[in-house]
Each structure stands twice: as C-alpha cells, then as structure tokens.
Amino acid sequence: MDNRTGEHASERVVARMHRHGRILILPVIILIGVTGAVSYFFGSFREQWINLVILFGGILAIILFVLLPYFVWLNRRYTITTRRVIARQGFFVRTRSELLHSRGYTVTIKRGPLQAMSRSGDIVLTSGVDKPVVLKDVPGANQVQNVLHDLIERAQGQLGYGGYAAGSVLRDETTVL
C-alpha cells in the first residue's frame, strides 16, 4: 500500500474529474459585471463613505458570488481507479464515498437539457446495498460510463465471475476530464 495516497501498488488512477466547468459561467459574468460597476461608480461620489460602501460591496459580492462557487467547484472531485470510484466533496466538512468495482453496481446516467448539449450528466452508481453514489455533472458522461462498465467486468473477471470486456476503452494513462 502506498502511504501517500492510500492506494494499493497495483491500483492505477484511470481518471480524475470535477463537475463540468459550465457552472462557472455565471460567476465569471458576475465578476465582470461587479468589476465594471465598481470601477465606474467608485470615486464618483462626494462623500467618501459612499465610495467605500461601493468598494466593500463589490469585494463582498466577488467573495460570495465568484470565489465561493469556484472553491466549491474545486472541492468536489471524482477519482476513478482500477479498483474503485472515489467521490470527495466538502470545504469545511469533507465527505468521501467509495465504491469497489468488485462489488458490482449499476451505472445510470441522468441528464437535463443543458447537460445533454454539453455531453455531461449525473452518473448514479447503485450497489443495491448502500445508498447510491452520485457523480454530479460529469463531463463526458458516456465515456465515463463505458470505462466504469469495463472496470466492473475486469474486476469481476479477476474474481472468477465473468470475462474481460471486448473492445475496452481503458488505457494505462490517467485522463483528466
């Protein structure tokens, strides 16, 4: 076992992912709007306290509506290895969910209209025993689903439950989606 990552020596990372970057479009628009408004209005009032209210209001808006969503996006990560799926999330309180490929589970994709246009989707992993692990708004959802099916078949094939998947899309290098 590798002490730095907590993974077994034979375990390789297949993919590391965040939610689709599409959710950061609104914070970028807010950043541009707030920066433009503050730079236009700051210094245009006689009373200094009004100028300071505009400046601190802009800073507060950037912290709440730009930096906070960005850090939330950064702190939700999904890792697919050759042995398991790991979903980590949280800023102050961290949550980690793991699902072993050898246990066998169903892989379902749920999509809304925007997700369908950007080829992303929510991937629901259901083992039948525990509560489902949901990988929210994963980019390249169909490719991730195919890789997960291959990994499940390989894990069960190594345990004697079945064979390897034909036409596997699994590669030896790490893919960042």
Long-range contacts (C-beta under 8 A, 24 or more apart in sequence): 7-81, 7-83, 8-83, 10-82, 10-83, 11-81, 11-82, 11-83, 11-84, 12-81, 12-82, 12-172, 12-174, 13-79, 13-80, 13-81, 13-174, 14-80, 14-81, 14-82, 14-147, 14-151, 14-170, 14-171, 14-174, 14-175, 15-78, 15-79, 15-80, 15-144, 15-147, 15-174, 15-175, 15-176, 15-177, 16-77, 16-78, 16-79, 16-80, 16-174, 16-176, 16-177, 17-77, 17-78, 17-79, 17-80, 17-135, 17-138, 17-139, 17-144, 17-176, 17-177, 18-73, 18-74, 18-76, 18-77, 18-78, 19-73, 19-76, 19-136, 19-137, 19-138, 20-115, 20-118, 20-120, 20-137, 20-138, 20-139, 21-73, 21-139, 22-114, 22-118, 22-120, 22-137, 23-69, 23-73, 23-137, 24-69, 24-70, 24-73, 26-69, 27-65, 27-66, 27-69, 27-70, 28-66, 30-61, 30-62, 30-65, 30-66, 31-62, 31-66, 34-58, 34-61, 34-62, 34-65, 34-66, 35-62, 76-136, 78-135, 78-138, 80-144, 80-147, 80-148, 80-151, 82-151, 82-154, 83-155, 85-125, 85-133, 85-135, 85-148, 87-133, 87-134, 87-135, 97-133, 99-125, 99-127, 99-130, 99-133, 100-155, 101-148, 101-151, 101-152, 101-154, 101-155, 101-156, 102-155, 102-156, 102-158, 102-159, 103-127, 104-152, 104-155, 104-156, 104-161, 105-152, 107-145, 107-148, 107-149, 107-152, 109-141, 109-142, 109-145, 111-141, 115-141, 123-148, 138-177, 139-177, 140-177, 143-169, 143-177, 144-177
